[in-house]
Amino acid sequence: MLQLLGIAVGRIGISYDEFLRLDVDAFEAIVKSYCDHEEDKRRDDWERMRWQTMLTIQPFVGNKHKMKPEDILVFSWDKQDKKNVKTMTPAEQRARMKKLVERLGDKTV
């Protein structure tokens, strides 16, 4: 329990009173969101470094070879991002939008 309190107050910035009022599901959602945010920041730092490196090297490679950031360094999430992409047909997109609009209590036009 003290370790969770340390994470909540020390790392995430939740007050002690707020921590005591949280149930397990709410705290889990907060921690997941915090971890996702930290992971995004870490990835952004690495992506920025990869771009800077590519832009630094590009003038010395010559005009024949157009470089991409992935030519410098391939990250594990590069492969994951391509696997997780699911394209929806226009009919699937309309059906999904219709469900969302109905759930929000409005009618589709």
PEURHU-V757842 format. One record per residue. N is the residue number from 1. PSI is psi in whole degrees, 0 to 359 (999 if undefined). OMEGA is omega as a letter, one per 40 degrees, with the letter a starting at -180 (* if undefined). NEAR is the number of other C-alpha atoms within 8 Angstrom. Layout:
((N,PSI,OMEGA,NEAR) (N,PSI,OMEGA,NEAR))
This chain:
((1,321,i,4) (2,326,i,5) (3,319,i,6) (4,320,i,7) (5,318,i,11) (6,319,i,9) (7,313,a,9) (8,311,a,13) (9,314,a,12) (10,318,a,9) (11,313,a,7) (12,326,i,9) (13,20,i,7) (14,141,i,9) (15,161,a,8) (16,316,i,8) (17,319,i,6) (18,319,i,8) (19,317,a,12) (20,333,a,6) (21,349,a,6) (22,142,i,8) (23,174,a,6) (24,316,a,6) (25,318,i,6) (26,317,i,8) (27,319,i,10) (28,319,i,8) (29,320,i,8) (30,315,a,8) (31,318,i,10) (32,315,i,8) (33,318,i,8) (34,314,a,9) (35,319,i,8) (36,318,i,8) (37,316,i,8) (38,320,i,8) (39,319,i,8) (40,319,i,8) (41,319,i,8) (42,316,i,8) (43,317,i,8) (44,318,i,8) (45,315,a,8) (46,320,i,8) (47,318,i,8) (48,317,i,8) (49,320,i,8) (50,317,i,11) (51,315,a,9) (52,319,i,8) (53,316,i,9) (54,315,a,12) (55,331,i,8) (56,321,a,7) (57,328,a,8) (58,315,a,10) (59,337,a,7) (60,351,a,5) (61,327,a,8) (62,168,a,7) (63,343,a,5) (64,329,a,5) (65,110,i,6) (66,115,a,6) (67,150,i,7) (68,156,i,7) (69,326,a,9) (70,341,i,7) (71,334,a,7) (72,309,a,9) (73,131,i,7) (74,126,i,7) (75,157,i,7) (76,326,a,6) (77,345,i,6) (78,317,a,8) (79,321,a,8) (80,318,a,8) (81,321,a,8) (82,326,i,7) (83,324,a,6) (84,355,a,6) (85,121,i,6) (86,120,i,4) (87,139,i,4) (88,144,i,7) (89,161,i,6) (90,323,i,6) (91,319,i,7) (92,321,i,8) (93,317,i,9) (94,317,i,8) (95,319,i,8) (96,317,i,8) (97,321,i,8) (98,315,i,9) (99,318,i,8) (100,315,a,8) (101,317,i,11) (102,320,i,10) (103,329,i,7) (104,357,i,6) (105,27,i,6) (106,171,i,7) (107,148,i,6) (108,150,a,6) (109,999,*,2))
